[in-house]
Every structure is written in C-alpha cells, then in structure tokens.
Amino acid sequence: MSDVLLAAPPVPAHRPRLMSRPLALVFLCAFGTMTGFYLLLSVVPLYAASSGAGGVAAGLATGSLMLSTVAAELVVPRLVTRYGYRPVLAGGVLLLGLPPLALPLSAGMGVVVAVGLVRGLGFAVAVVVAGALVATLVPAERRGEGLGLSGIVVGVPAVLALPLGVWLAGHTGFTCVFVAGSAAALAVLPAALALPGRPPESASRRALGVLGGLRCPALLRPAAAFAASAAAAGIVVTFLPASAGGAAAGALLVQAAAATASRWWAGRFGDRHGAGRLLLPGLLAAAAGMGGLALPGGPVVTVASMALFGAGFGVMQNASIAVMYDRVPVSGYGAVSAVWNLSYDGAMGAGGAGFGLAAAWAGYPAAFVLTGAVMLLALPLARRA
C-alpha cells in the first residue's frame, strides 16, 4: 500500500476559506442524524433491560446496533462510487429514522435487536458518507480544523441529545424518545437530497478499498489505537446510566462536552504541529478517566472522571482520523472514513457487549478498572502511529 501514502501537506501562509454551501449541507445532515442516533443510544439499552433481562439485554441492544453498522461500513464506499452520495445518504436517513417507530410495540429482545440491526445500516451510511464528504470539501491545509468543526457538529448532539434522551425516558416515557429520535433523523432528508451527486472523478479512479485500507499498517495502527478509546465510549453510553444512578445524566453531559471541545482543539493543534503527537496523551487521559470510575467519592468523582475521559477521547477522535487522511490521496478518503468508523463502531459494540459480561461476573468497579488497563495495551500502537 506504499503507493497510496502521502506526506502531510505544509501549512500555507494564507489559509483558504473553510466553509461552503455543500459543506453546510453535510453538517446539517450530520447534525440531524446524530441527534436521532444519540437520543436513543443510552435509552434503548434501558428499554431492553426493562423487559427483565438486565445487563445482558442492554449489552445486546448496543451490540446489535454496532454489529450491523460494522458490516455495512465495509460496503458503503463501493455503494457511493456506484450510485453517488445523494441516493446512498438518503437511503441511510430512512433506515436510521424509520425503525424506532416500531419500538413502542414491544420491549422484547427480538424487536429491539431487529430495530438495532436496521438502524445500524443507516448509521453506517450516515457516518461514512459524511466523513468522506467533509474530507473532500475542506481545504487540505485546514483539514484538521475542518474535522474539528465537524466534531463540534456531531458533538453537540452528543452533549445535548445523549443526556436528554435519558432524562426524557425517565420523565415522559420511552415512546416520546423513540418518536423524537425518528423525527430528528428524518427531518434532514431534504438536505441529503441536495448534496453533490457523485465523488470527484479523481476520487473514483483507483480508489483504495476498505479491505486494502485494513491491510495498510500506516492506517491500521492509528485506527487500532483509537479503537481502544472507542470501546470505552461504548461502555460509558451503555452502562453509566445503570452504574452511576442519578449522576449519569450530568456525567454524560460533561463527557460529551469535553470530547467536543477537545476534538476541535486537537484539530487546530494538529494543523500546526502534527496530529500524530496527540495520540499518546489522548489515550492516556481516556484510560485514566475510565479507571477513575472505580474510585470512591460519589457523583463528584464520576463527573470528574468523565471529564477526563471525554477530553482524551475527543483528542483521539480528531488526531487518529487526521493522521489517516494525511496518509492517502483523495481516492482513499472513502476507505479512510470507513476504516475509521469500523474501528469506532466495532469497538463500541464489542466494548458494550464484553463489559456486560465482565460486570455481571466482577461488578462495575472492577470492570471499569479492567477497561482502563486494557486500554493501556494500545499505547505502543499510539506511539508508533
């Protein structure tokens, strides 16, 4: 894969304009789909657990969502090359937005898993297409900042919608959250239909495939280092509501806010000084935040730990994908977006499912400590990347 690797572009004296109309449409689509996604992300596991199956059901709810997401991300770049951005993203919006309307019919595992599997297909389309479009539409000299701005766009729903969904479920019931999540995703369908039709001609020739990207060590190392923090993020959104009780909504809010702010900062820093040097401190901060959840001290320690985890996780999000984009030409942007999202969503699903089993065996505090320790195993990857 050495023929696709490029050096990072130099920083010019005069930076080109960042925003454009197509980029604004991409951000609108990302905001709506992520709002619909995050409203339900912690609520569906709670809904599944309400059927009486407990933590195992909660883990399967997240695991099924991420399983189909990972499977779909392998083929989304090929679908975009064949059919174009517009119809593929429009189909993804429908797959993400319509299935939650079936959840009020039953809290049984069959319905929950089926809805998660279909929503995962739509989520895969939304994140891969949006990621590739952002990388294509922003100037290369400001890619880190553009990715940081994209992180704010998708981070604001995490800041607001993730804790809001938990709060609404407790005060108005699950059905209200399911309808709101569906409406938020479907509302951006007109914007998706107004996006550019196809990738640039130069991006569709000799495009780096997803499997090729997975075989490329220069891409795989930063993606694997990021996956360690993404697995912990899946644990947080799935199990923090059950383990932290009344402090969960505030802790999720702080974690998402810290991740959004640090993701934007990391983009600006990376454009000037290089994104790769941020991977090691970002992973250390995220691991320390996860381990802090096992400490005594109640809500104050929980919120502080989530602030630290969020800061490290946001740095890892921006730095890892910026490093990967810098190492490929435009023809590889779709593959980079898919590989990065594969590491994100696959690790989230595995983290949620695996932690449920560990917590059932050893309890939440020991499982949180174990998670932090496992994350440290990825430090050599972060250093080499």
Disulfide bonds with the S-S distance in Angstrom:
none
